[in-house]
Amino acid sequence: EIAEPLLTNNSGTSTQVNSTEHSNEAMATPAGKYYKLVVASLILFSLIVGYIAAVQPSGAGWRYFSWHPFLMVTGFVGMMGTSAATKKLGGYKNTKMHGIMASLGLFMAFGGLYVIYNNKKMMGKEHLTSTHSIAGIVTMAGCTMAMMAGGIFLHPDFGVDKTNQTIRFAHKWFARSVMFSGWVTCFLGLKHLTSDIFTLALFCLPLLALAPFTLI
């Protein structure tokens, strides 16, 4: 499911296998059947809930700090969630798109990390003083490891061991676990900003519904 294999014909010329049949089969699975709906839900959720989180506490409005929760939610949920759903379709193109979107999500999260670091520095506050902040650093480190391992070992064009089933299995579940950790960390951060049950439920319930299409 990584790269379209090469076949050699009688004249010795290598040709790439057409992946149309594989793509059609993938779209017939639950992951493929609801793919567009899942992706639209992930993106819409991340933009709406990311903004709601960004303007908490209620009435605070948008400020420099707001970029932190907004980038974290859009990165971990919108981009990484879409990346996971896309990878489930399998195939060469979807695998490459998976890597691009996951990496973009991580870069967005790094932007959110920079914002909170700079914000605390400007306010004269100490770093890494809460469960949320420690979980965030651990999650960011895990996501970076997953991205590097995916790029070095499993990239469909130049991965040094892209057909290794053990590495592929470990990468898949480790990456999903750190993405889930990112979702939990975002929720912990939201709890620091509000105790409103409706707002917290608005974050949790849609993700529970989307989890089977991304995390499982």
N, C-alpha and C positions, 0 to 999 in steps of 0.2 A: 504493500500500500504506500510505498515511499516514492518509487520512480517507475515510470513506464519502461518495461524491459526492452532490450534490444534483441532482435532476431536476425539471423544471417540467412539470406536466401541462397539459392543455388549458384548465383554468380559471385557470391562472397561479399555482397553489399549488405551492410547493417541497416536495418530499418526499425523504426520505433513502433511498438504495438499501439494500435488505436485504442484509446481508453474510453470511447463512447459507451461501450457495453458495460464497463465497470461503473461509469458515472450513473448510468440509468439504474443499475442495481442499487447503488448507494442511495439514490434519491427515493427509491421504493422502501427503504428502511424507515423506522420511526424518526431517526435523526435527520434523514433527508426529506421526508414527507413534510415535516414541520420546520424545516431549516429557515425559510424566509420569515416565518412568524416569530421564531425564536430569536433570530438576529435583530429583527425590528423591535422586539420586546426588550432585548438587552440594551440596545442603543437608546431607545426612548426612556427606559427606566433609568439608565445611568445619567442622562441629561437632566431629567426632571428631578430625580431624587438627589443627584449630585448638587443641583442648584438649591434644593430645599435644605440640604445639609450645610451648604455654603453660607446661607443667610441665618443660620441659628447662632445664638439663641433668638427666639422670636422677636422680631423688631430690630435686630442688629444691622440688617442690611448687608449689602456687598461691600467688602473691604479687602485689603491685601491678603489677610489670612484666608479669605474665602477660596482662594485658588487651591489651598491645600486639600480640603475635603472634595472639592469639585474634580480636581485632577486624579485624586486617588480613586474615587468612585467610577469615573469614566474610564480610567486606565484598567483597574482590576475587574470591573464588571462589564463595561461596554466593549473594550478592546480584547481583553483576555478571555472573557466569556464567549465572544464571537469567534475568537481563535480556536477555542476548544470545540465549539459546535462545528466549525469548518473542518477541523481535522477528522472528526467522526465520519465525514463523507469519504475520506480516503482518496488515494490518487496523487499523482505528481503535482498538479497545479494547486490542489487544496492543501497539500502538505507545505508548499512554499508560501501560500497565503497565510496559513496557520503561523508559520514562523515570523512573517512580516508583521502580522497583527499583534502577536504576543509581544514581540520586541517593541513595537510602538506603544503598547500598553505599559510596558515596563519603563520606557523613557518618559511617558506622561507621569507615572508614579514617581520617578526621580525628580521631575519638576515639582510635584507636590511635596516631596521630601525637602527640596531646597527651600521652598516657601516657608515651611514650618521651622526649619533650622534658622533661616534669616529672620523670621518673625520673632522667635524667642530671643535671638541675639539682640535685636533692636529693643526688645522689652526688658532685657537684662535678666531673663529667666534661665534656669538650668535645663539641660537636655536629659532625656532618658530618665524621667522621674515617675513614670506611670506604666501600668501594664500595657496600655495602648501603645505607648512610644516604643517600649521594648519589643512588643510583638511586631510592630511595624518594621523595626530594623532587622529582626530575624527573618521576617517575610521577604523584605527587599533582598537580603542576602541569598535566600533560597531561590527567589525568582531569577536573580542574576546567574546563579549556578545552573539552573534549568536552561536558561537561554544559551549560555556558553556551551553546555553539554550538547544541546540540540544542534547548535551551529557547527561545532567541531566534529561530532560523531555521526549525526543523523541528517545533516543537510542533504537533500535529494541529488544535488549536483556534485558536491565535493566532500561530503561526510566521510571520514576515514573508516567508519565501521557501520554504515547506514543500514545494513541488513542484519545486524546483530540483534536477535530477538530479546535477549536479556537486557541490553541497553535500552532498547525501544520500550520494553515493559516498565523498566525502572524510571525512564524519563517521563512516560505518560502519567504514571501514578504519583510521582514526586511533583511534577508540574501541577497536576490537579490539586494536590494537597496544599501547595503553597498558594495557589489561587484561592482555594477555600479559606486559607489562613488570612489572605488579604481581605476577603469579604467579612470575616469575623472581626478583623482589626478595624475595618471601616465602621462596623457597628459599634465597637467599643468607643471609637472616637465620637460617634454620633451621641452616644450616651453621656459623654462629657459635656455636650452642648445642649442637650434637651432631655427631659424626663417625660415628655408628652407621649402617651401610649400610642396615639394615632400615628405620629411621625415615626416612631420606632417600628410599628407594625407595617407601615408603608415601605419600610426598608426590608424587613424580614420576609414577609409573606410572598411577594413576587419572586424573590430569590429561591425560596423553597419550591415554588412551582417550576422554576427554570433549572433547578439543580439536576434533574434526570437527563436533561439535554446537554449539560455541560460538564458536570462533576462525576457522573456515574457512567 
